[in-house]
Amino acid sequence: MLMAEMIRYCKQRGIKEMVGTVLNDNEPMLKLARHLGLRLPVTLRLTL
């Protein structure tokens, strides 16, 4: 799986953080993130 490969690549190079944006209703991506053991901070972004 591509995301797992990206995580492995970053870990091998000492990268400690990957940043991305996932909409809170994108349940498939949220499920994948949980499956991979990623922490999911709760954030609120308001666009006016």
N, CA, C and O atoms as a Tripos MOL2 file, in Angstrom:
@<TRIPOS>MOLECULE
protein
  192   191    48     0     0
PROTEIN
NO_CHARGES

@<TRIPOS>ATOM
      1 N           0.8550   -1.1700    0.0000 N.3       1 MET1
      2 CA          0.0000    0.0000    0.0000 C.3       1 MET1
      3 C           0.9030    1.2360    0.0000 C.2       1 MET1
      4 O           1.8990    1.2900    0.7200 O.2       1 MET1
      5 N           0.5440    2.2090   -0.8050 N.am      2 LEU2
      6 CA          1.3940    3.3840   -1.0050 C.3       2 LEU2
      7 C           1.6270    4.1690    0.2930 C.2       2 LEU2
      8 O           2.7520    4.5890    0.5650 O.2       2 LEU2
      9 N           0.5830    4.3680    1.0880 N.am      3 MET3
     10 CA          0.7480    5.1460    2.3270 C.3       3 MET3
     11 C           1.7260    4.4590    3.2730 C.2       3 MET3
     12 O           2.5730    5.1220    3.8730 O.2       3 MET3
     13 N           1.6240    3.1580    3.4120 N.am      4 ALA4
     14 CA          2.5440    2.4170    4.2810 C.3       4 ALA4
     15 C           3.9750    2.5440    3.7690 C.2       4 ALA4
     16 O           4.9060    2.6720    4.5630 O.2       4 ALA4
     17 N           4.1580    2.5100    2.4630 N.am      5 GLU5
     18 CA          5.4910    2.6660    1.8760 C.3       5 GLU5
     19 C           6.0450    4.0660    2.1320 C.2       5 GLU5
     20 O           7.2310    4.2210    2.4210 O.2       5 GLU5
     21 N           5.1930    5.0820    2.0280 N.am      6 MET6
     22 CA          5.6260    6.4610    2.3120 C.3       6 MET6
     23 C           6.0620    6.5980    3.7760 C.2       6 MET6
     24 O           7.0710    7.2370    4.0750 O.2       6 MET6
     25 N           5.2970    5.9960    4.6730 N.am      7 ILE7
     26 CA          5.6350    6.0600    6.1040 C.3       7 ILE7
     27 C           6.9700    5.3700    6.3560 C.2       7 ILE7
     28 O           7.8170    5.9040    7.0740 O.2       7 ILE7
     29 N           7.1660    4.1890    5.7730 N.am      8 ARG8
     30 CA          8.4230    3.4630    5.9370 C.3       8 ARG8
     31 C           9.5990    4.2920    5.4090 C.2       8 ARG8
     32 O          10.6360    4.3930    6.0650 O.2       8 ARG8
     33 N           9.4350    4.8730    4.2400 N.am      9 TYR9
     34 CA         10.4740    5.6990    3.6180 C.3       9 TYR9
     35 C          10.8640    6.8570    4.5450 C.2       9 TYR9
     36 O          12.0470    7.1150    4.7630 O.2       9 TYR9
     37 N           9.8710    7.5390    5.0780 N.am     10 CYS10
     38 CA         10.1380    8.6830    5.9610 C.3      10 CYS10
     39 C          10.8300    8.2540    7.2440 C.2      10 CYS10
     40 O          11.7830    8.8950    7.6850 O.2      10 CYS10
     41 N          10.3510    7.1680    7.8440 N.am     11 LYS11
     42 CA         10.9680    6.6780    9.0880 C.3      11 LYS11
     43 C          12.4290    6.3350    8.8790 C.2      11 LYS11
     44 O          13.2650    6.6310    9.7330 O.2      11 LYS11
     45 N          12.7480    5.7100    7.7480 N.am     12 GLN12
     46 CA         14.1420    5.3490    7.4580 C.3      12 GLN12
     47 C          15.0440    6.5750    7.3570 C.2      12 GLN12
     48 O          16.2480    6.4820    7.5930 O.2      12 GLN12
     49 N          14.4760    7.7030    7.0120 N.am     13 ARG13
     50 CA         15.2520    8.9240    6.8540 C.3      13 ARG13
     51 C          15.1590    9.8570    8.0470 C.2      13 ARG13
     52 O          15.6310   10.9920    7.9960 O.2      13 ARG13
     53 N          14.5440    9.3700    9.1270 N.am     14 GLY14
     54 CA         14.4840   10.1430   10.3580 C.3      14 GLY14
     55 C          13.4060   11.2160   10.3890 C.2      14 GLY14
     56 O          13.3910   12.0570   11.2870 O.2      14 GLY14
     57 N          12.5150   11.1900    9.4220 N.am     15 ILE15
     58 CA         11.4270   12.1650    9.4070 C.3      15 ILE15
     59 C          10.4290   11.7830   10.4920 C.2      15 ILE15
     60 O          10.0070   10.6290   10.5680 O.2      15 ILE15
     61 N          10.0580   12.7220   11.3150 N.am     16 LYS16
     62 CA          9.2050   12.4560   12.4750 C.3      16 LYS16
     63 C           7.7440   12.8000   12.2450 C.2      16 LYS16
     64 O           6.8880   12.3630   13.0130 O.2      16 LYS16
     65 N           7.4360   13.5690   11.2140 N.am     17 GLU17
     66 CA          6.0610   14.0260   11.0550 C.3      17 GLU17
     67 C           5.6960   14.1450    9.5800 C.2      17 GLU17
     68 O           6.4720   14.6450    8.7650 O.2      17 GLU17
     69 N           4.5090   13.6780    9.2640 N.am     18 MET18
     70 CA          3.9110   13.8950    7.9510 C.3      18 MET18
     71 C           2.6280   14.6700    8.2070 C.2      18 MET18
     72 O           1.9000   14.3780    9.1550 O.2      18 MET18
     73 N           2.3530   15.6480    7.3710 N.am     19 VAL19
     74 CA          1.1830   16.4970    7.5760 C.3      19 VAL19
     75 C           0.2760   16.3740    6.3610 C.2      19 VAL19
     76 O           0.7370   16.4040    5.2200 O.2      19 VAL19
     77 N          -1.0040   16.2360    6.6190 N.am     20 GLY20
     78 CA         -1.9750   16.1710    5.5450 C.3      20 GLY20
     79 C          -3.3120   16.6920    6.0270 C.2      20 GLY20
     80 O          -3.5200   16.8790    7.2250 O.2      20 GLY20
     81 N          -4.1970   16.9210    5.1140 N.am     21 THR21
     82 CA         -5.5380   17.3910    5.4500 C.3      21 THR21
     83 C          -6.5420   16.3540    4.9750 C.2      21 THR21
     84 O          -6.5240   15.9310    3.8190 O.2      21 THR21
     85 N          -7.4180   15.9530    5.8900 N.am     22 VAL22
     86 CA         -8.4750   15.0020    5.5710 C.3      22 VAL22
     87 C          -9.7870   15.6060    6.0480 C.2      22 VAL22
     88 O          -9.9110   16.0180    7.2020 O.2      22 VAL22
     89 N         -10.7440   15.6530    5.1650 N.am     23 LEU23
     90 CA        -12.0610   16.1520    5.5670 C.3      23 LEU23
     91 C         -12.6800   15.2050    6.5910 C.2      23 LEU23
     92 O         -12.5100   13.9900    6.4990 O.2      23 LEU23
     93 N         -13.3940   15.7600    7.5600 N.am     24 ASN24
     94 CA        -13.9330   14.9260    8.6290 C.3      24 ASN24
     95 C         -15.0180   13.9700    8.1620 C.2      24 ASN24
     96 O         -15.3980   13.0720    8.9130 O.2      24 ASN24
     97 N         -15.5290   14.1340    6.9470 N.am     25 ASP25
     98 CA        -16.5130   13.1850    6.4310 C.3      25 ASP25
     99 C         -15.8940   12.1820    5.4450 C.2      25 ASP25
    100 O         -16.6130   11.4030    4.8190 O.2      25 ASP25
    101 N         -14.5690   12.2030    5.3090 N.am     26 ASN26
    102 CA        -13.8700   11.2580    4.4350 C.3      26 ASN26
    103 C         -13.5540    9.9990    5.2380 C.2      26 ASN26
    104 O         -12.4010    9.7340    5.5780 O.2      26 ASN26
    105 N         -14.5890    9.2370    5.5300 N.am     27 GLU27
    106 CA        -14.4560    8.0700    6.3970 C.3      27 GLU27
    107 C         -13.4710    7.0270    5.8640 C.2      27 GLU27
    108 O         -12.7470    6.4400    6.6690 O.2      27 GLU27
    109 N         -13.3990    6.7600    4.5500 N.am     28 PRO28
    110 CA        -12.3970    5.7820    4.0890 C.3      28 PRO28
    111 C         -10.9570    6.1820    4.4430 C.2      28 PRO28
    112 O         -10.1630    5.3340    4.8530 O.2      28 PRO28
    113 N         -10.6160    7.4730    4.2870 N.am     29 MET29
    114 CA         -9.2590    7.9150    4.6260 C.3      29 MET29
    115 C          -9.0360    7.8860    6.1290 C.2      29 MET29
    116 O          -7.9580    7.5090    6.5870 O.2      29 MET29
    117 N         -10.0400    8.2770    6.8990 N.am     30 LEU30
    118 CA         -9.9150    8.2320    8.3570 C.3      30 LEU30
    119 C          -9.7300    6.7870    8.8270 C.2      30 LEU30
    120 O          -8.9440    6.5260    9.7380 O.2      30 LEU30
    121 N         -10.4430    5.8620    8.2140 N.am     31 LYS31
    122 CA        -10.3200    4.4440    8.5560 C.3      31 LYS31
    123 C          -8.9160    3.9400    8.2190 C.2      31 LYS31
    124 O          -8.3150    3.2050    9.0030 O.2      31 LYS31
    125 N          -8.3900    4.3350    7.0500 N.am     32 LEU32
    126 CA         -7.0360    3.9430    6.6670 C.3      32 LEU32
    127 C          -6.0180    4.4900    7.6640 C.2      32 LEU32
    128 O          -5.1100    3.7720    8.0830 O.2      32 LEU32
    129 N          -6.1640    5.7420    8.0370 N.am     33 ALA33
    130 CA         -5.2420    6.3520    8.9970 C.3      33 ALA33
    131 C          -5.2660    5.6060   10.3210 C.2      33 ALA33
    132 O          -4.2150    5.3410   10.9070 O.2      33 ALA33
    133 N          -6.4610    5.2650   10.7960 N.am     34 ARG34
    134 CA         -6.5540    4.5070   12.0450 C.3      34 ARG34
    135 C          -5.8970    3.1360   11.9010 C.2      34 ARG34
    136 O          -5.1950    2.6780   12.8030 O.2      34 ARG34
    137 N          -6.1290    2.4900   10.7660 N.am     35 HIS35
    138 CA         -5.5550    1.1660   10.5040 C.3      35 HIS35
    139 C          -4.0220    1.2200   10.5260 C.2      35 HIS35
    140 O          -3.3690    0.2830   10.9840 O.2      35 HIS35
    141 N          -3.4670    2.3060   10.0360 N.am     36 LEU36
    142 CA         -2.0140    2.4710   10.0030 C.3      36 LEU36
    143 C          -1.4480    2.9460   11.3400 C.2      36 LEU36
    144 O          -0.2340    3.0800   11.4910 O.2      36 LEU36
    145 N          -2.3300    3.2010   12.3100 N.am     37 GLY37
    146 CA         -1.8720    3.6280   13.6380 C.3      37 GLY37
    147 C          -1.5190    5.0970   13.7220 C.2      37 GLY37
    148 O          -0.8020    5.5080   14.6340 O.2      37 GLY37
    149 N          -2.0090    5.8970   12.7850 N.am     38 LEU38
    150 CA         -1.7100    7.3290   12.8000 C.3      38 LEU38
    151 C          -2.5790    8.0380   13.8250 C.2      38 LEU38
    152 O          -3.7290    7.6590   14.0490 O.2      38 LEU38
    153 N          -2.0250    9.0640   14.4420 N.am     39 ARG39
    154 CA         -2.8010    9.9040   15.3530 C.3      39 ARG39
    155 C          -3.6010   10.8890   14.5310 C.2      39 ARG39
    156 O          -3.1090   11.4620   13.5590 O.2      39 ARG39
    157 N          -4.8300   11.0720   14.9340 N.am     40 LEU40
    158 CA         -5.7160   11.9630   14.1980 C.3      40 LEU40
    159 C          -6.1060   13.1320   15.0880 C.2      40 LEU40
    160 O          -7.0820   13.0370   15.8330 O.2      40 LEU40
    161 N          -5.3630   14.2330   15.0260 N.am     41 PRO41
    162 CA         -5.7480   15.3740   15.8470 C.3      41 PRO41
    163 C          -7.0760   15.9520   15.3620 C.2      41 PRO41
    164 O          -7.3750   15.9590   14.1680 O.2      41 PRO41
    165 N          -7.8340   16.4180   16.2910 N.am     42 VAL42
    166 CA         -9.0900   17.0680   15.9510 C.3      42 VAL42
    167 C          -8.7890   18.5350   15.7030 C.2      42 VAL42
    168 O          -8.2930   19.2350   16.5870 O.2      42 VAL42
    169 N          -9.0880   18.9940   14.5040 N.am     43 THR43
    170 CA         -8.8670   20.3930   14.1780 C.3      43 THR43
    171 C         -10.1420   20.9820   13.5930 C.2      43 THR43
    172 O         -10.9780   20.2730   13.0340 O.2      43 THR43
    173 N         -10.2650   22.2420   13.7300 N.am     44 LEU44
    174 CA        -11.4110   22.9520   13.1700 C.3      44 LEU44
    175 C         -10.8720   24.0220   12.2420 C.2      44 LEU44
    176 O         -10.0790   24.8690   12.6540 O.2      44 LEU44
    177 N         -11.2960   23.9860   11.0060 N.am     45 ARG45
    178 CA        -10.8700   24.9940   10.0430 C.3      45 ARG45
    179 C         -12.1340   25.6470    9.4900 C.2      45 ARG45
    180 O         -13.0030   24.9820    8.9270 O.2      45 ARG45
    181 N         -12.2110   26.9240    9.6590 N.am     46 LEU46
    182 CA        -13.3610   27.6740    9.1490 C.3      46 LEU46
    183 C         -12.9330   28.4840    7.9410 C.2      46 LEU46
    184 O         -11.9580   29.2330    8.0010 O.2      46 LEU46
    185 N         -13.6500   28.3370    6.8620 N.am     47 THR47
    186 CA        -13.3950   29.1220    5.6660 C.3      47 THR47
    187 C         -14.6160   29.9920    5.4270 C.2      47 THR47
    188 O         -15.7220   29.4820    5.2520 O.2      47 THR47
    189 N         -14.4220   31.2890    5.4180 N.am     48 LEU48
    190 CA        -15.5350   32.2270    5.2430 C.3      48 LEU48
    191 C         -15.5380   32.7970    3.8420 C.2      48 LEU48
    192 O         -16.4030   33.6060    3.5070 O.2      48 LEU48
@<TRIPOS>BOND
     1     1     2 1
     2     2     3 1
     3     3     4 2
     4     3     5 am
     5     5     6 1
     6     6     7 1
     7     7     8 2
     8     7     9 am
     9     9    10 1
    10    10    11 1
    11    11    12 2
    12    11    13 am
    13    13    14 1
    14    14    15 1
    15    15    16 2
    16    15    17 am
    17    17    18 1
    18    18    19 1
    19    19    20 2
    20    19    21 am
    21    21    22 1
    22    22    23 1
    23    23    24 2
    24    23    25 am
    25    25    26 1
    26    26    27 1
    27    27    28 2
    28    27    29 am
    29    29    30 1
    30    30    31 1
    31    31    32 2
    32    31    33 am
    33    33    34 1
    34    34    35 1
    35    35    36 2
    36    35    37 am
    37    37    38 1
    38    38    39 1
    39    39    40 2
    40    39    41 am
    41    41    42 1
    42    42    43 1
    43    43    44 2
    44    43    45 am
    45    45    46 1
    46    46    47 1
    47    47    48 2
    48    47    49 am
    49    49    50 1
    50    50    51 1
    51    51    52 2
    52    51    53 am
    53    53    54 1
    54    54    55 1
    55    55    56 2
    56    55    57 am
    57    57    58 1
    58    58    59 1
    59    59    60 2
    60    59    61 am
    61    61    62 1
    62    62    63 1
    63    63    64 2
    64    63    65 am
    65    65    66 1
    66    66    67 1
    67    67    68 2
    68    67    69 am
    69    69    70 1
    70    70    71 1
    71    71    72 2
    72    71    73 am
    73    73    74 1
    74    74    75 1
    75    75    76 2
    76    75    77 am
    77    77    78 1
    78    78    79 1
    79    79    80 2
    80    79    81 am
    81    81    82 1
    82    82    83 1
    83    83    84 2
    84    83    85 am
    85    85    86 1
    86    86    87 1
    87    87    88 2
    88    87    89 am
    89    89    90 1
    90    90    91 1
    91    91    92 2
    92    91    93 am
    93    93    94 1
    94    94    95 1
    95    95    96 2
    96    95    97 am
    97    97    98 1
    98    98    99 1
    99    99   100 2
   100    99   101 am
   101   101   102 1
   102   102   103 1
   103   103   104 2
   104   103   105 am
   105   105   106 1
   106   106   107 1
   107   107   108 2
   108   107   109 am
   109   109   110 1
   110   110   111 1
   111   111   112 2
   112   111   113 am
   113   113   114 1
   114   114   115 1
   115   115   116 2
   116   115   117 am
   117   117   118 1
   118   118   119 1
   119   119   120 2
   120   119   121 am
   121   121   122 1
   122   122   123 1
   123   123   124 2
   124   123   125 am
   125   125   126 1
   126   126   127 1
   127   127   128 2
   128   127   129 am
   129   129   130 1
   130   130   131 1
   131   131   132 2
   132   131   133 am
   133   133   134 1
   134   134   135 1
   135   135   136 2
   136   135   137 am
   137   137   138 1
   138   138   139 1
   139   139   140 2
   140   139   141 am
   141   141   142 1
   142   142   143 1
   143   143   144 2
   144   143   145 am
   145   145   146 1
   146   146   147 1
   147   147   148 2
   148   147   149 am
   149   149   150 1
   150   150   151 1
   151   151   152 2
   152   151   153 am
   153   153   154 1
   154   154   155 1
   155   155   156 2
   156   155   157 am
   157   157   158 1
   158   158   159 1
   159   159   160 2
   160   159   161 am
   161   161   162 1
   162   162   163 1
   163   163   164 2
   164   163   165 am
   165   165   166 1
   166   166   167 1
   167   167   168 2
   168   167   169 am
   169   169   170 1
   170   170   171 1
   171   171   172 2
   172   171   173 am
   173   173   174 1
   174   174   175 1
   175   175   176 2
   176   175   177 am
   177   177   178 1
   178   178   179 1
   179   179   180 2
   180   179   181 am
   181   181   182 1
   182   182   183 1
   183   183   184 2
   184   183   185 am
   185   185   186 1
   186   186   187 1
   187   187   188 2
   188   187   189 am
   189   189   190 1
   190   190   191 1
   191   191   192 2
@<TRIPOS>SUBSTRUCTURE
     1 MET1         2 RESIDUE 1 A MET
     2 LEU2         6 RESIDUE 1 A LEU
     3 MET3        10 RESIDUE 1 A MET
     4 ALA4        14 RESIDUE 1 A ALA
     5 GLU5        18 RESIDUE 1 A GLU
     6 MET6        22 RESIDUE 1 A MET
     7 ILE7        26 RESIDUE 1 A ILE
     8 ARG8        30 RESIDUE 1 A ARG
     9 TYR9        34 RESIDUE 1 A TYR
    10 CYS10       38 RESIDUE 1 A CYS
    11 LYS11       42 RESIDUE 1 A LYS
    12 GLN12       46 RESIDUE 1 A GLN
    13 ARG13       50 RESIDUE 1 A ARG
    14 GLY14       54 RESIDUE 1 A GLY
    15 ILE15       58 RESIDUE 1 A ILE
    16 LYS16       62 RESIDUE 1 A LYS
    17 GLU17       66 RESIDUE 1 A GLU
    18 MET18       70 RESIDUE 1 A MET
    19 VAL19       74 RESIDUE 1 A VAL
    20 GLY20       78 RESIDUE 1 A GLY
    21 THR21       82 RESIDUE 1 A THR
    22 VAL22       86 RESIDUE 1 A VAL
    23 LEU23       90 RESIDUE 1 A LEU
    24 ASN24       94 RESIDUE 1 A ASN
    25 ASP25       98 RESIDUE 1 A ASP
    26 ASN26      102 RESIDUE 1 A ASN
    27 GLU27      106 RESIDUE 1 A GLU
    28 PRO28      110 RESIDUE 1 A PRO
    29 MET29      114 RESIDUE 1 A MET
    30 LEU30      118 RESIDUE 1 A LEU
    31 LYS31      122 RESIDUE 1 A LYS
    32 LEU32      126 RESIDUE 1 A LEU
    33 ALA33      130 RESIDUE 1 A ALA
    34 ARG34      134 RESIDUE 1 A ARG
    35 HIS35      138 RESIDUE 1 A HIS
    36 LEU36      142 RESIDUE 1 A LEU
    37 GLY37      146 RESIDUE 1 A GLY
    38 LEU38      150 RESIDUE 1 A LEU
    39 ARG39      154 RESIDUE 1 A ARG
    40 LEU40      158 RESIDUE 1 A LEU
    41 PRO41      162 RESIDUE 1 A PRO
    42 VAL42      166 RESIDUE 1 A VAL
    43 THR43      170 RESIDUE 1 A THR
    44 LEU44      174 RESIDUE 1 A LEU
    45 ARG45      178 RESIDUE 1 A ARG
    46 LEU46      182 RESIDUE 1 A LEU
    47 THR47      186 RESIDUE 1 A THR
    48 LEU48      190 RESIDUE 1 A LEU
